[in-house]
Amino acid sequence: MMEHREQYFTIREISETHDVVYQTARTDLLDLAGKGYIRKEKRGREFMFIFNEDCNLENETQ
């Protein structure tokens, strides 16, 4: 997500891209959203996730 900062992702997209079951992708994304690394938005019946520019993750990894 850091490489595609402007792009929203669904749980299903993450599940398929990283070859994990839906529940694992969902749990991981919700955990990252709870920690403030990504933002979660409800669109229709599904959640969309995007990198949170305000999370200071880049400063933590250096």
C-alpha positions as CSV (number, residue, x, y, z in Angstrom):
1,M,0.0,0.0,0.0
2,M,2.9,2.3,0.6
3,E,3.9,1.9,-3.0
4,H,0.4,2.7,-4.2
5,R,-0.6,5.5,-1.8
6,E,-3.5,6.8,-3.9
7,Q,-5.1,3.4,-4.4
8,Y,-7.8,1.8,-2.4
9,F,-7.8,-1.9,-1.8
10,T,-10.5,-4.4,-0.8
11,I,-10.1,-7.3,1.5
12,R,-10.6,-9.6,-1.5
13,E,-7.9,-7.9,-3.5
14,I,-5.4,-8.3,-0.7
15,S,-6.5,-11.9,-0.2
16,E,-6.0,-12.8,-3.8
17,T,-2.8,-10.8,-4.3
18,H,-1.0,-12.3,-1.3
19,D,-2.5,-15.7,-1.6
20,V,-4.1,-15.8,1.9
21,V,-7.6,-16.7,2.9
22,Y,-10.2,-13.9,3.1
23,Q,-10.4,-14.1,6.9
24,T,-6.6,-13.7,7.3
25,A,-6.6,-10.7,5.0
26,R,-9.6,-9.2,6.8
27,T,-8.0,-9.7,10.3
28,D,-4.7,-8.3,9.2
29,L,-6.2,-5.2,7.5
30,L,-8.4,-4.5,10.4
31,D,-5.5,-4.8,12.8
32,L,-3.4,-2.4,10.7
33,A,-6.3,0.1,10.5
34,G,-6.7,-0.2,14.3
35,K,-3.0,0.7,14.7
36,G,-3.4,3.7,12.4
37,Y,-1.2,2.5,9.6
38,I,-4.0,2.3,7.0
39,R,-7.4,4.0,6.8
40,K,-10.7,2.0,6.5
41,E,-13.7,3.4,4.7
42,K,-17.1,1.8,4.1
43,R,-18.2,1.9,0.5
44,G,-21.5,0.2,-0.1
45,R,-21.3,-3.3,1.4
46,E,-17.5,-3.6,1.6
47,F,-14.6,-1.9,3.3
48,M,-11.9,-0.1,1.3
49,F,-8.4,0.4,2.7
50,I,-5.8,3.0,1.9
51,F,-2.4,3.8,3.3
52,N,-2.6,6.4,6.0
53,E,-0.1,9.2,5.1
54,D,-0.2,10.5,8.7
55,C,1.0,7.3,10.3
56,N,4.7,8.1,10.4
57,L,5.5,4.5,9.4
58,E,8.4,5.6,7.1
59,N,10.1,7.3,10.1
60,E,9.7,4.1,12.2
61,T,11.3,1.9,9.6
62,Q,14.4,4.0,9.1
